[in-house]
Amino acid sequence: MAARSIGTGTLSFGMVSIPIRTYSAGESSAAVSFNLLDGKTKSRLKQQYINPTTNEIVSREQMVKGYEFAKDQYVTFSEDELKAMAQEAQKAIEITEFVPASSVDPVYYDKPYYLGPDKGGEKAFRLLNEAMKKSGRVALAKWAARGKQYLVMIRPKENGLVMQQLLYSDEVKPISEVPVGDADIKEPELKLAMQLIDQIASDEFHPEHYEDEVRKRYHEAIQKKVEGQEVTAAPEAPRAQIIDLMEALKASLASKGRAAAAEAPAEAEADAEAATGTEGRKRSMRAPGARRDSGEGKSKR
């Protein structure tokens, strides 16, 4: 089923303007949400806002929005004032520059969208896609939506484009703020670590090999509850405490080796079954009355 567009606009750079359609690149089904209920009646609870000074319930009609500029000191804004400050939504996504794809650190990545051509923009869209692929560059652009202005990165993906919403520089903390300490790495330790990496390395990323196991566990528990079953927590397996780094690396390599050795007989058995099945099919395809080897089918005297 074709994806459904969530908006239209234009993608512009220089004197070129390409009509495009925007599509959601992800689904908001990752989280399992729960409602707050009364423990006795199981009725859903309603949220209320209470003024801590007067202990009175404040209705939504009485609420105003304020900004705390100092401790317990606020300036308030009306809805009209907030609308005046908000960025007006714009249909145009304005490309400001093209940069090498490797120059944008993934730490800036935020929400992704897909872009596709709108009617009449197919050729220019395909041209931009191919030109970015050949140049190895991605586009940085400005995009206004939902009262905000966003910095976005546009990159080619197969025959389409991905518009990756980016964080601004002041929204990303420098990694230098993270304390990492000092440590001396010995050559044997580095060699073992490299062996471990090589042992479980892959040349490509296959997202289909992974699933959200926590979400799956939630859904299974919910289904059990719906069917009237009790949900019990599985006992946590004890974990071995390995303090020495070399010992930990050797144990990791050994465990991966055992896993590979266990998989090999299973694969061999599967190959044998497949071969047996193929031979069986060959025998079943022989013409009736055809001669059989090894004396099969001879009548007993």
N, C-alpha and C positions, 0 to 999 in steps of 0.2 A: 504494500500500500504506500502510495506517495506521501511524503511528508507534507504537513500543512503549514503554510506560511503564517508567521505571527506579525508581519509588518512589511512595508515596502519603502523604498527610498532610492537614493542615487549614491553611487561611489564615484568620487571625482578626484582627479589629479591633473594638474595643468589645465588644458582646455578640453580634456576628455571627461565625459560624464556618462556613467553606465547605470541604467536602471536595474535595480537589484531587489531581491526578496530575502527576508531574514527568517531563519528557522532555528528552533531550539535544538541544541546539540546534545542535551542531556535530559533526563527525566527526574522529577522530584519525588522519586519513590524510595530513596535510600533510607530515610528514617522511619521508624515505627513510632507513631505518636499515641499517647494515652490521655484520657480525660480524667479529671478529678471528680470523684463521686463521694457521696455521703456513705460512710462505711456501714451504716445501719440500713438505710432504705435503698442504696445503690442508685440514688437519683443524681443526675449531673449537677455540679455546683456552678454558680454564676459568680463572676469576679466583680468585686466592688472596690471603689477607691474611698479611703477614709482620711479625713483631715486629722493628723495626729494632735493638733493643737486643740480642736474643738470636739474630736471624736465623732464628728458628723459625717454621714455618707455624702459624697460629692457626685452629682449626676454629670453626665457627659456635657450637657448644655452649659454647665457652670465652669468647665475646664478651659484653661488657656495654656498656651505653650510659652515656656520661659527658658532662658539660658543663664546658668550659674556662672557669673563672672568673678565672684569671690565667695568665700565660705558663707552659705545661707543668704546670699544676695543675688537677686535675679533681675533680669530685664525681660519684659513680656512682649510678645508679638501677636498681632491679630492675623487671621487667615489671609487677609488681603496683603499685609506686609510680607508674609512668607511667600505668597505667590509672586510678588514683585521681585523678590530676590532669586527665586527658582529659575533655572535655565529653561528657556522655551524649547520644547521638542522640535528638532529639525530633521527633515527627511534626508539631508545630505550628510554623507560620511566623507569628510575632507582629509585626503591623504596629505601629510605634511612632509614626509621624507621616506626614503627607502634605505634600510640598513641591512648588514649581513645577518642572516638568521641566527648565527651563533652568538651574536652580540647581545641578545636579549636573554637575560638569566631567567630560567623558569620560576624563580622565586617571585617574580612579578606577575605570574599568570593568575588570572581570576576566572570568571565565568566565560565559557566558550559559546559561540553561535556559529551556525553555518550560513553562508551566503550563496545564493544562486541567482542567475540572470532573470530579469523580468522580460516581458515581451519586447522584442526589438533590441535587446542588449546582449544576445547570445555571442555574437562575433567579438565584440569588444571585451566581454567577460572572459572568453576563451583566450584572447590575445594577452590579457593581463596575467592570467593563470600561467601560460606558457613562458611569458617574459620573466616572471618572478622565479619560476623553476630554473630557467637557464642562467639567470643572474645570481642565484643563490641568495637573493635578498627578500626581505619581508617589508611590508608597508606599515608605518606608524600613522595613525589618523585620530581625528577628534570626532566624537559621536555624542550627541545630546539626546537623552531619553529620561522619562520619569522625573523631570525636574533637576537632573544632574548632568554634568558634562563628564564624559569618560575618555580616557586614553585607551585606544585599542590597537592591537597588532593584527594585521591581515596577512595570512600565509596560505600558499597553495596546498591543497590536499586532493590528490587524484585529479578529477576534472572540476572540482569545486574550490571554494575558498572558505577558510575558517577565520572568523573574527573573534580574536581572543581579547576579552576585556582585561586590562592591565591595572595593577595598583600603581598609584603615584609614588614618587621616591620617598615622600615623607610618611607613607603608609607602610613602608618596609623597614624594619629595624636592621641595622648593620650587624653582620655576623661577628664583628669584633667585640660586640657586647657579651658574647657567649664565652664564659671562662672554660678554657680547654686544658690549661696547665702545660707543663713541660714533661716530655718523656723521651727516652733514648730507645730507638728501635735497633735491634740486632739483626744482622744479615740472615741467620737461620730462621728467625721469626718471620721475616719478610718473605723468605722462600716458601715457608709452610703456608703463609697467608695467600700467596699467589697460587699455590697448588690448590687450595680450597676454592679460590675464585674460579680457576680453570675447570675444576671438577663439576661445578654447578653453573657454568656459563652457557649462555644461549646467544645466537647471533641476531635474533629478532625478539621483539616484545609481542606477546600474544595475550591480550587482555581477556580473551575468552577462557583462558586457563585458570582464571581467578574468579572467585565469587565472594560476596559479603556473607561470611559464615555466621556472624552475629545476627544479622537480619533474618537469615534462614532459621536460626535457632529460635528467635522471637516468634516467627510465623508458625513454626511447629508447635511451640508451647501454647500459642493462642488457639490453634486448632484443637489441641488436646483439651484445653479448658472449655471450648465450645461443645465438645463431645462429652463433657462431664468427667474427664480424667484429671487426676492429680499430676502436678508437675513437680518433679524432684530434681535437685541439683546433683550432677554427677560428681563423685569425689575427685578432687584434684590429684593428679599423679605427682608423686614426689620428684623433685628435680635434683639432679646431682650438682653439688657445689664444687666447681673446679676453680681454684684460685690461680694456679700457675698458667701463664699465657701459652707457653709451649705445649703444656699438657692439654689445654683446651683446644688448640689447633689440631693436635694429633688425634684427639677424640673425635673432632668434627670430621676429619678426613676418614677415620676408620668407620664412622657411622654411615657416611655417604658411600663408602666402599661396600659395606654390608648391604645397603639398600640396593645398589646396582647389581650385586651378586644374586639377591633375592628376585630381582626382576628378570634376570636372564633365563632361569628355568621356566618361568611363566611364559615368556615370549617364545621359547623353544617349544613348549607344550602347545601353545596356540598355533605355531607354524605347523607342528605335526598334525594337529586336528584339521587344519586347513588342507594339508596335503592328503590326509585320509579321506576327507570329504570329496576332494577332487578326483581321487582314484575311484571312490565309490560311484561318483557320477559317471566316470568313464565306463565302468562295468555295466551300469544300468543302461548305457546307450548302445551296447552291443546288439546286433541283430539277433532275433530269436533263432536258436539252433546253431549259432556260431560256436566254433570249437573253443573250449576253455582250457587254460593251462593247468598244470599240476594235478591233472586227473579229476578235476572238479566236475561233477555232474554225471560220472560214470555209474551205471547201475551195479549194485552188489550182486555177487554170485552166491 
